[in-house]
Amino acid sequence: MTDALLSHLDATSTVTVVTTRRDGTAVATPIWAVVVGDAAYVRAAYGDKTAWFRRAESGRPAAFTLADGARAEQDPVAALDDPRVAVTFERVAADAPVQDAVSAAYEAKYAADFPEHVPPVVSAESLQYTLLVRPA
């Protein structure tokens, strides 16, 4: 993973993941990401019901933009023009030791600003939907 992407994912509240539909269409989605040590993680609070998560796990092309995710919240099509860094994703076992640190990172990064949205992201059920971000 590039230092620029790792720093961006760490410092930016909402980031933009770009995933690919089966028909090849790129989709920009604003999500949360955390950094633990020298690795980045994303987690789908609502599991495989979440479209970006299913696409991320599909193995099709994926990337993060280096822009604020607010752009994707306002105009997901325009966000596709932002500079990107290609990535892949690897599922993290729900009982992996790093899960506690990932949950703590979500709490530290988001609880003050989004207290009502953090519990689903750190719930025991959501642990199985944690993905490690890897360089493509």
C-alpha positions as CSV (number, residue, x, y, z in Angstrom):
1,M,0.0,0.0,0.0
2,T,1.3,3.4,-0.8
3,D,2.1,5.8,2.0
4,A,-0.2,8.4,0.4
5,L,-3.2,6.0,0.5
6,L,-2.5,4.9,4.0
7,S,-2.2,8.4,5.2
8,H,-5.3,9.4,3.4
9,L,-7.4,6.5,4.8
10,D,-6.1,7.3,8.3
11,A,-6.7,11.1,8.2
12,T,-9.9,11.3,6.2
13,S,-13.2,10.7,8.0
14,T,-15.2,9.5,5.0
15,V,-13.3,7.9,2.1
16,T,-14.4,6.8,-1.3
17,V,-14.1,3.2,-2.4
18,V,-14.5,2.5,-6.1
19,T,-15.8,-1.0,-6.8
20,T,-16.9,-2.6,-10.1
21,R,-20.2,-4.1,-11.0
22,R,-20.4,-7.3,-13.0
23,D,-21.0,-5.3,-16.2
24,G,-17.8,-3.4,-15.6
25,T,-19.4,-0.2,-14.4
26,A,-17.3,1.6,-11.7
27,V,-19.2,2.7,-8.6
28,A,-18.0,5.3,-6.1
29,T,-19.2,4.7,-2.5
30,P,-18.5,6.8,0.6
31,I,-17.4,4.5,3.5
32,W,-15.3,4.6,6.7
33,A,-11.8,3.2,6.9
34,V,-9.3,2.8,9.7
35,V,-5.6,2.2,10.0
36,V,-4.1,-0.2,12.5
37,G,-0.3,-0.2,12.5
38,D,0.7,-0.2,8.9
39,A,-2.5,-1.7,7.5
40,A,-5.9,-0.3,6.5
41,Y,-9.2,-2.0,7.2
42,V,-12.8,-1.5,6.1
43,R,-15.9,-3.1,7.7
44,A,-19.4,-3.4,6.4
45,A,-21.7,-2.9,9.4
46,Y,-24.6,-4.5,7.6
47,G,-22.5,-7.4,6.1
48,D,-23.0,-8.9,2.7
49,K,-26.3,-7.0,2.3
50,T,-24.0,-4.0,1.5
51,A,-23.4,-3.6,-2.2
52,W,-20.0,-2.1,-2.0
53,F,-18.9,-5.0,0.2
54,R,-20.1,-7.7,-2.2
55,R,-18.4,-6.0,-5.0
56,A,-15.1,-5.6,-3.0
57,E,-15.1,-9.3,-2.3
58,S,-15.8,-10.2,-5.9
59,G,-12.2,-9.8,-7.0
60,R,-13.2,-7.3,-9.7
61,P,-11.1,-4.1,-9.9
62,A,-11.3,-1.8,-6.8
63,A,-9.6,1.4,-5.7
64,F,-9.8,4.2,-3.2
65,T,-9.8,7.8,-4.4
66,L,-7.5,10.3,-2.8
67,A,-10.3,12.8,-2.4
68,D,-12.6,13.4,0.5
69,G,-15.5,11.0,0.6
70,A,-17.9,13.9,0.9
71,R,-17.6,14.3,-2.9
72,A,-18.9,10.8,-3.4
73,E,-21.8,11.5,-0.9
74,Q,-22.8,14.6,-3.0
75,D,-22.0,13.3,-6.5
76,P,-20.8,9.7,-6.9
77,V,-20.4,10.0,-10.6
78,A,-18.1,13.0,-10.3
79,A,-16.1,11.2,-7.6
80,L,-15.1,8.7,-10.3
81,D,-12.9,11.4,-11.8
82,D,-10.8,11.7,-8.6
83,P,-7.3,10.2,-8.6
84,R,-7.3,6.6,-7.5
85,V,-5.1,4.0,-6.0
86,A,-5.9,0.4,-7.0
87,V,-6.4,-2.1,-4.1
88,T,-7.5,-5.6,-3.4
89,F,-9.4,-6.8,-0.3
90,E,-8.8,-9.8,1.9
91,R,-11.4,-11.0,4.4
92,V,-10.2,-11.0,8.0
93,A,-11.4,-13.9,10.2
94,A,-13.9,-12.8,12.9
95,D,-11.7,-14.2,15.6
96,A,-8.5,-12.8,14.3
97,P,-6.5,-11.0,17.0
98,V,-6.5,-7.7,15.0
99,Q,-10.3,-7.4,15.3
100,D,-10.1,-5.8,18.7
101,A,-7.7,-3.2,17.4
102,V,-9.8,-2.5,14.3
103,S,-12.9,-2.0,16.5
104,A,-10.9,0.3,18.8
105,A,-9.7,2.3,15.8
106,Y,-13.3,2.7,14.6
107,E,-14.3,3.9,18.1
108,A,-11.4,6.3,18.3
109,K,-11.9,7.8,14.9
110,Y,-15.7,8.0,14.7
111,A,-17.4,7.8,18.1
112,A,-17.1,11.5,18.9
113,D,-18.7,12.7,15.6
114,F,-21.0,9.8,14.8
115,P,-21.9,8.1,18.2
116,E,-25.2,6.6,16.8
117,H,-23.5,5.0,13.8
118,V,-20.5,3.3,15.5
119,P,-22.2,0.5,17.4
120,P,-23.2,-1.4,14.3
121,V,-19.7,-1.1,12.9
122,V,-18.1,-2.6,16.1
123,S,-20.8,-5.2,16.9
124,A,-19.8,-8.8,17.2
125,E,-21.9,-9.6,14.1
126,S,-20.0,-7.1,11.9
127,L,-16.5,-8.6,12.7
128,Q,-17.0,-11.2,10.0
129,Y,-17.3,-8.4,7.4
130,T,-13.9,-6.9,8.0
131,L,-11.6,-6.5,5.0
132,L,-7.9,-5.9,5.0
133,V,-6.9,-3.4,2.2
134,R,-4.0,-4.5,0.1
135,P,-2.2,-2.9,-2.8
136,A,-3.2,-4.2,-6.2
